[in-house]
Amino acid sequence: MPLNESSVLYPWRQRSSGGLSRVKRDWIIPPIRVLENSKQVPENLVQIKSDKIFTGEVIYKLEGPGVDQDPKDLFEIDDKTGWIRSMIPLDREKYRSFTLKAFALSPSGERLENPSTIEIVVLDQNDNRPNFSQKEFAGSVSEFSVPGTSVMSVTATDADDPTTDNAILSYSIVGQESIPPLRVNKTMFGINNETGAIYIRDVGLDREVVKGFRLILQVADMSGMGLTSLANAVIHVTDINNNPPRFSPYLYTMSAVENKVDFVIGWVNATDNDEPGTGNWETKYTIAKGNPSRNFAIRTDPVTNEGILSVVKTLDYETQEVYTLTLTVENVNPLSIKAPRDPVSSATVVVTVVNENEAPRFNKDPIEIVVLESVVPGTVLASNIAYDPDNAKLKYDILRDPEGWLIINHETGEITARTPFNVRSPHVKNNIYNAVIRVTDTDAGGISTTASLVITLRETNDFFPQLFPLMGTVCSESGRETSGLFLSAVDEDLPPHAEPFTFQLQDINVSANWTIIQVNETHAVLRPLVELETEEYAVTVLVTDSGTPSLSAYAQVNVTVCLCGKDGECKAEAAAIFGTRVGVSFIALLVIMASIALLLLLLLLAVAVGNCRRHHMKKGEGLLVGDSDEDIRDNVLNYDEQGGGEEDENAFNIDLLRNPVDVGPLPTSFYPPISGIPRGKQPLRKDYPDNLPSPSYPRKPPADPTDIEDFINDGLEAADHDPNVPPYDTALIYDYEGDGSLAGSLSSIASASSDGDQDYDYLNDWGPRFKKLANMYDPR
């Protein structure tokens, strides 16, 4: 721009009057306008001057955005002349204006004037095209929509100054194409050139004909006369439910096997011209007629839209052979008001039932029976339990009966009790016994069916109560609180046929001395009423249960009455006396202790006398020969010996020591008679041959008494091997008492038989201990 006087600004000029000066308000400097995209750079914009130039040198400075602040280096000032210049072309879309500060300084840097504000405004040029907000817009509209129906809106922007015509936009549709192509030739859509709203312009939108449209949109600035841009808009024609579904065909024939459920018997088809996969196309089938028992059901295949017909309840050929079903079909969504008002489409399905051999059926499953556990064998528990739909002959049997309590008639199915039941069986749980019954038809194939037999057992009173303990002790003092025998009763029956029990004494005589006191439902105490002697008593107690009818049992309780101590426990009689409260005096206790000491002294004296006699024997006075002329056998006798053996011949051998002569075999009268064998005819030994000579017996007594043991052993050995004397293991040897006993032989007590007919075989029947003895004797 040419420079002239108006391009010079005096922002700091002052005025004065009356010889006084004052600083006036700063001048308001109008904005400096600069056209964007100017190619004449650098370009002088404006020159500023200070009044101080008349008094001295002035230096000008410029600060602010575009100078020393971002964006830098857009403007500069000549510090001598005050010219402000633009250094590069400006872009209004980036920086619409700049606010700068101008300073007047002295050479020394002192401010000569206050800073002044300078505003630079960038003027717009139409250098930006309008742009759509999207390259492609998408919208939809229902088919058969009326003209004027809004479809969608499009938008565009322009970066130029909106206050100028450079940013005033205008919209238009410059092209239209149908999807599929060439289905519609007329212009179906219009657009508001100011707002960009697209609307329906004409009638005839049918989704079954055209699926959508593709539009070419244009926007231009300068009210449609400036720069332009293009975009696309795709409009989909949406479906409405204006086509009801139709069956095709209208008649179907199917078959179904009886006695089967949940299986498909066929498919039916209906067509719908609405958009597949939507509620306007999806169908809903209904069985309108012919299904009173709801044996059939129909559902829709979500993929093919077909109807699937199935059997959901068993069919019976014997009841009905053919079913005629009427089906109807509708859409999931209701029909549009623009759809034709035709009747609902329907179809007929004829279902033929196929007969098959059916399994027998139980009238009830499980078969429930309630019976007493003590049922009489042969009692009928159940009958008429099953039937066959085909009227075939049935066969019954029991598959499970762990206790073997049941019998079933294989032809009629009648169930009877084999034995009484036992509620305590391990197979009875909570009084319930389970069995399994099977029924089989006799037709080809032999189809079987099973059912559970549930028997509930009712408890009966079939066990007697039992009393325990059956023996015990009580204190003789009737007044003791602890005196008594606790009795308890048990019963194998279950309640209410067991406790509470009752306890009674039946004997009147016993009741006079004893009483029984009930403690609780299962226990009682037996106590004496009077003080009794310390001995055993037999008390009969009657215990009765609570069953219906009740059962009673007698039990004999053996009670020992004893003396008790302070603690109530039975003790020995002397201990009981000492334990009584009366006690024993100190003097009596001393007497008892003195008596015990005297007995100990006498025992010591007896031991001393015995030692003295043995001392005399060692000095040669002899052990068996003394001053006395009495027969030593009268002094050394063993009358308590009953076992036989070598010791039984003590008296005999001692006699040999006193008379050392060869006496030979002793007379039979010397030996006591054996029971059942008369004296004088002793049995012969069978372990030695007959008629053997007797061995020689020792005759000379020992000179030294210490050899007596050897002398006796020699004599015993000779007697053991003497075949002419009875064995030492058979006879009990006593002191010789002479011949002719007035009492006679003891054999007369055991047997009245003669000597000749005596038989000793009975000894073999007496057991192993007498078998050896029987083999040694031979009665002759």
Stockholm file with secondary structure:
# STOCKHOLM 1.0

chainA/1-780         MPLNESSVLYPWRQRSSGGLSRVKRDWIIPPIRVLENSKQVPENLVQIKSDKIFTGEVIYKLEGPGVDQDPKDLFEIDDKTGWIRSMIPLDREKYRSFTLKAFALSPSGERLENPSTIEIVVLDQNDNRPNFSQKEFAGSVSEFSVPGTSVMSVTATDADDPTTDNAILSYSIVGQESIPPLRVNKTMFGINNETGAIYIRDVGLDREVVKGFRLILQVADMSGMGLTSLANAVIHVTDINNNPPRFSPYLYTMSAVENKVDFVIGWVNATDNDEPGTGNWETKYTIAKGNPSRNFAIRTDPVTNEGILSVVKTLDYETQEVYTLTLTVENVNPLSIKAPRDPVSSATVVVTVVNENEAPRFNKDPIEIVVLESVVPGTVLASNIAYDPDNAKLKYDILRDPEGWLIINHETGEITARTPFNVRSPHVKNNIYNAVIRVTDTDAGGISTTASLVITLRETNDFFPQLFPLMGTVCSESGRETSGLFLSAVDEDLPPHAEPFTFQLQDINVSANWTIIQVNETHAVLRPLVELETEEYAVTVLVTDSGTPSLSAYAQVNVTVCLCGKDGECKAEAAAIFGTRVGVSFIALLVIMASIALLLLLLLLAVAVGNCRRHHMKKGEGLLVGDSDEDIRDNVLNYDEQGGGEEDENAFNIDLLRNPVDVGPLPTSFYPPISGIPRGKQPLRKDYPDNLPSPSYPRKPPADPTDIEDFINDGLEAADHDPNVPPYDTALIYDYEGDGSLAGSLSSIASASSDGDQDYDYLNDWGPRFKKLANMYDPR
#=GR chainA/1-780 SS CCCCGGGEECTTCCCEETTEECCCCCCCCCCEEEETTCCSCSEEEEEECCGGGGTSCCEEEEESBTTTBSSTTSEEECTTTCEEEECSCCCTTTCSEEEEEEEEECTTSCBCSCCEEEEEEEECCSCCCCEESCSEEEEEEETTCCTTCEEEECCEECCSCTTSGGGCCEEEEEEEEEESTTSCCSCCEEECTTTCEEEECSSCCCTTTCCEEEEEEEEESGGGTSCEEEEEEEEEEECCSCSCCEESSSEEEEEEETTCCSEEEEEECEECCSCTTSTTTCEEEEEEESCTTCCEEEEECTTTCCEEEEECSCCCTTTCSEEEEEEEEEESSCCCTTSCCCCCCEEEEEEEEECCCCCCEESSSSEEEEEETTCCTTCEEECCCEECTTCCCEEEEEEECTTCCEEECTTTCCEEESSCCCTTSTTEETTEEEEEEEEEECSTTCCEEEEEEEEEEECCCCSCCEEECSEEEEESCTTCSSCSEEEEEECSSCTTSSCSCEEEECCHHHHHHEEEEECSSSEEEEEESSCCCSSEEEEEEEEECCCSSCCEEEEEEEEEEECBCTTSCBCCHHHHHHTSSSCCCHHHHHHHHHHHHHHHHHHHHHHHHHHHHHHHIIIIICSSCCSCCSCGGGTSCCTTCCSCSGGGGHHHHHHHHHSCSCCCSCCGGGSCCCTTSCTTCCCEESSSCTTCCCCCCCCSCCSSGGGHHHHHHHHHHHHHTCTTSCCTTTCCCCCCCCSCCTTCCTHHHHCCCCSTTCCCGGGGGGCHHHHHHHHHEECC
#=GC SS_cons         CCCCGGGEECTTCCCEETTEECCCCCCCCCCEEEETTCCSCSEEEEEECCGGGGTSCCEEEEESBTTTBSSTTSEEECTTTCEEEECSCCCTTTCSEEEEEEEEECTTSCBCSCCEEEEEEEECCSCCCCEESCSEEEEEEETTCCTTCEEEECCEECCSCTTSGGGCCEEEEEEEEEESTTSCCSCCEEECTTTCEEEECSSCCCTTTCCEEEEEEEEESGGGTSCEEEEEEEEEEECCSCSCCEESSSEEEEEEETTCCSEEEEEECEECCSCTTSTTTCEEEEEEESCTTCCEEEEECTTTCCEEEEECSCCCTTTCSEEEEEEEEEESSCCCTTSCCCCCCEEEEEEEEECCCCCCEESSSSEEEEEETTCCTTCEEECCCEECTTCCCEEEEEEECTTCCEEECTTTCCEEESSCCCTTSTTEETTEEEEEEEEEECSTTCCEEEEEEEEEEECCCCSCCEEECSEEEEESCTTCSSCSEEEEEECSSCTTSSCSCEEEECCHHHHHHEEEEECSSSEEEEEESSCCCSSEEEEEEEEECCCSSCCEEEEEEEEEEECBCTTSCBCCHHHHHHTSSSCCCHHHHHHHHHHHHHHHHHHHHHHHHHHHHHHHIIIIICSSCCSCCSCGGGTSCCTTCCSCSGGGGHHHHHHHHHSCSCCCSCCGGGSCCCTTSCTTCCCEESSSCTTCCCCCCCCSCCSSGGGHHHHHHHHHHHHHTCTTSCCTTTCCCCCCCCSCCTTCCTHHHHCCCCSTTCCCGGGGGGCHHHHHHHHHEECC
//
